[in-house]
Each structure stands twice: as structure tokens, then as C-alpha cells.
Amino acid sequence: MLKYRFASIEDIKKVYDLSNDPTVRKKSENTNYISWDEHVNWFNKRILNKNLPFYIVEDENENFIGQVRFERKGEETIISISIVKEFRSLGLGSQIIKKSLKLSGFTNVSAYILTDNIPSINAFSKAGFKNSNLLKFKYTQNILNNARGGVITISNRFLNQLVA
Ligand SMILES: CC(C)(COP(=O)(O)OP(=O)(O)OC[C@H]1O[C@@H](n2cnc3c(N)ncnc32)[C@H](O)[C@@H]1OP(=O)(O)O)[C@@H](O)C(=O)NCCC(=O)NCCS
């Protein structure tokens, strides 16, 4: 049974380590290494924002499994997830996405995923997300430079009943 709670200052280091995990960086739009100062600055502000949930997921022994965040970009609510290496590919991804949506109360959410990130696309699809008809692909400068393909946007906006 996984446990969900809001991130607090005690989580600063484990979220930092997870964010700089090589796979997490590689699968992010911005692949740059995150400095500690940059992280501290961002994290302290982010945990004060109570409107947009930032969940820490743990197992029953309080081992850190990962984090889920909701961010706002214009009208859009965007979900992001990262799971620590040891707990990846165990089928937890879609479960965590579904539960986080339910806890958040958001029903219209998008995820931006690099097209080569098959585990992420699969996990979101399993959680009821559909390839968005509105925004199929978004290309960023960074991605073009690295010739990594596009960012796919998938959304649960057509499948609200699955997350109700
Ligand atoms: C993306 C992530 C959240 C997915 O969660 P997960 O628990 O590892 O994934 P799951 O075990 O639920 O697997 C999801 C699907 O991907 C498949 N999959 C898992 N690992 C895979 C791998 N290494 N290669 C190919 N497919 C893989 C699984 O078979 C499953 O597909 P299925 O439902 O058809 O069986 C997790 O891997 C992660 O945190 N990765 C690093 C950060 C990241 O990429 N975040 C998302 C940014 S958009």
C-alpha cells in the first residue's frame, strides 16, 4: 500500500537526488544538471504553493518511491511524475498517476512526454490519458538541438469518468 503526503522541507534532498537522476534528466525537456542552490530556491517556494499539489509517495516502510507534481501553464494543468530507479518498471507508474489525480481533484490534466519515453507514455495511457487531439506534438529548441524527437502531449480531458 503506497502512502501519499504533501512534500515538506525534509524531502528537499531526496527530491534533489531524484531530479538529478540521469534518466530523469534525460527524459525532461530541460536536460541540464540542477545545482543545489537552484533546487533549494525552487523547492522552498514550491512547497509553499498549496494550490498545486506536490506529492511525495512512499511505501509502508516510508521508503521514498517518487514524486508527483501539478503545475499550471496558462489554462492548462500539467502533471509530472518521477519514480526512483529501484521502483521503476514495477507497474507503479499508472497506479501513482491515477491516485494522484484522484487526490488532487483535477479532472482536466495534461502530461508532456518525450516521444521516446515509452514507459511514461504507457503508464499515462494505462491511467486513462489519451493522445490529445489539440496538441499532438510540441517541439522545443532544446529537443531539436539534441535531435531527440518531439514532446507528446497526452491528456485525460476526454476521460474524466476514469479519474472521478
Ligand atoms: C515514467 C515512469 C513514471 C513510469 O513508471 P513505471 O512504474 O516505471 O512504469 P510501469 O512499470 O508502470 O510501466 C509502464 C509501462 O511501460 C512499460 N515499461 C516499463 N519499463 C520499460 C522499459 N524500460 N522499456 C520499455 N517499456 C517499459 C511497462 O511494460 C508498462 O507497459 P504495459 O502497461 O504495457 O505493461 C518511471 O519509469 C519514471 O519515473 N521514469 C523516470 C522519470 C520519467 O521519465 N518521468 C516521466 C517524465 S514525462
The ligand as a Tripos MOL2 file, in Angstrom:
@<TRIPOS>MOLECULE
LIG
   48    50     1     0     0
SMALL
NO_CHARGES

@<TRIPOS>ATOM
      1 C1          7.9390    7.1030  -16.3700 C.3       1 LIG1
      2 C2          7.6950    6.3760  -15.0570 C.3       1 LIG1
      3 C3          6.9230    7.2680  -14.1130 C.3       1 LIG1
      4 C4          6.8420    5.1430  -15.3720 C.3       1 LIG1
      5 O1          6.5610    4.4600  -14.2030 O.3       1 LIG1
      6 P1          6.9920    2.9250  -14.0240 P.3       1 LIG1
      7 O2          6.4270    2.4690  -12.7320 O.co2     1 LIG1
      8 O3          8.4660    2.8020  -14.2130 O.co2     1 LIG1
      9 O4          6.2830    2.2480  -15.2480 O.3       1 LIG1
     10 P2          5.4200    0.9390  -15.2100 P.3       1 LIG1
     11 O5          6.1970   -0.1490  -14.5420 O.co2     1 LIG1
     12 O6          4.0580    1.2860  -14.6850 O.co2     1 LIG1
     13 O7          5.3630    0.6200  -16.7290 O.3       1 LIG1
     14 C5          4.5400    1.3310  -17.6130 C.3       1 LIG1
     15 C6          4.5870    0.6480  -18.9310 C.3       1 LIG1
     16 O8          5.8630    0.8490  -19.5560 O.3       1 LIG1
     17 C7          6.4720   -0.4180  -19.8100 C.3       1 LIG1
     18 N1          7.8690   -0.2880  -19.4360 N.ar      1 LIG1
     19 C8          8.3610   -0.1680  -18.1850 C.ar      1 LIG1
     20 N2          9.6920   -0.0450  -18.2220 N.ar      1 LIG1
     21 C9         10.0250   -0.1000  -19.5230 C.ar      1 LIG1
     22 C10        11.2670   -0.0050  -20.1990 C.ar      1 LIG1
     23 N3         12.4110    0.1560  -19.5370 N.pl3     1 LIG1
     24 N4         11.2550   -0.0700  -21.5520 N.ar      1 LIG1
     25 C11        10.0840   -0.2130  -22.2320 C.ar      1 LIG1
     26 N5          8.8870   -0.3040  -21.6360 N.ar      1 LIG1
     27 C12         8.8720   -0.2420  -20.3110 C.ar      1 LIG1
     28 C13         5.7830   -1.4040  -18.9600 C.3       1 LIG1
     29 O9          5.8070   -2.6690  -19.5660 O.3       1 LIG1
     30 C14         4.4050   -0.8520  -18.8930 C.3       1 LIG1
     31 O10         3.7050   -1.1450  -20.0950 O.3       1 LIG1
     32 P3          2.4280   -2.0430  -20.0630 P.3       1 LIG1
     33 O11         1.4690   -1.2780  -19.2140 O.co2     1 LIG1
     34 O12         2.0320   -2.1290  -21.4720 O.co2     1 LIG1
     35 O13         2.8760   -3.3170  -19.4310 O.co2     1 LIG1
     36 C15         9.0340    5.9490  -14.3840 C.3       1 LIG1
     37 O14         9.6660    4.9910  -15.1830 O.3       1 LIG1
     38 C16         9.9840    7.1060  -14.1470 C.2       1 LIG1
     39 O15         9.9060    7.7660  -13.1230 O.2       1 LIG1
     40 N6         10.9100    7.3460  -15.0860 N.am      1 LIG1
     41 C17        11.8900    8.4080  -14.9740 C.3       1 LIG1
     42 C18        11.2730    9.7950  -14.9990 C.3       1 LIG1
     43 C19        10.3270    9.9980  -16.1380 C.2       1 LIG1
     44 O16        10.5580    9.5900  -17.2690 O.2       1 LIG1
     45 N7          9.2200   10.6770  -15.8200 N.am      1 LIG1
     46 C20         8.1770   10.9900  -16.7580 C.3       1 LIG1
     47 C21         8.5100   12.2370  -17.4880 C.3       1 LIG1
     48 S1          7.1980   12.6450  -18.6190 S.3       1 LIG1
@<TRIPOS>BOND
     1     1     2 1
     2     2     3 1
     3     2     4 1
     4     2    36 1
     5     4     5 1
     6     5     6 1
     7     6     7 2
     8     6     8 1
     9     6     9 1
    10     9    10 1
    11    10    11 2
    12    10    12 1
    13    10    13 1
    14    13    14 1
    15    14    15 1
    16    15    16 1
    17    15    30 1
    18    16    17 1
    19    17    18 1
    20    17    28 1
    21    18    19 ar
    22    18    27 ar
    23    19    20 ar
    24    20    21 ar
    25    21    22 ar
    26    21    27 ar
    27    22    23 1
    28    22    24 ar
    29    24    25 ar
    30    25    26 ar
    31    26    27 ar
    32    28    29 1
    33    28    30 1
    34    30    31 1
    35    31    32 1
    36    32    33 2
    37    32    34 1
    38    32    35 1
    39    36    37 1
    40    36    38 1
    41    38    39 2
    42    38    40 1
    43    40    41 1
    44    41    42 1
    45    42    43 1
    46    43    44 2
    47    43    45 1
    48    45    46 1
    49    46    47 1
    50    47    48 1
@<TRIPOS>SUBSTRUCTURE
     1 LIG1         1 GROUP 0 **** ****
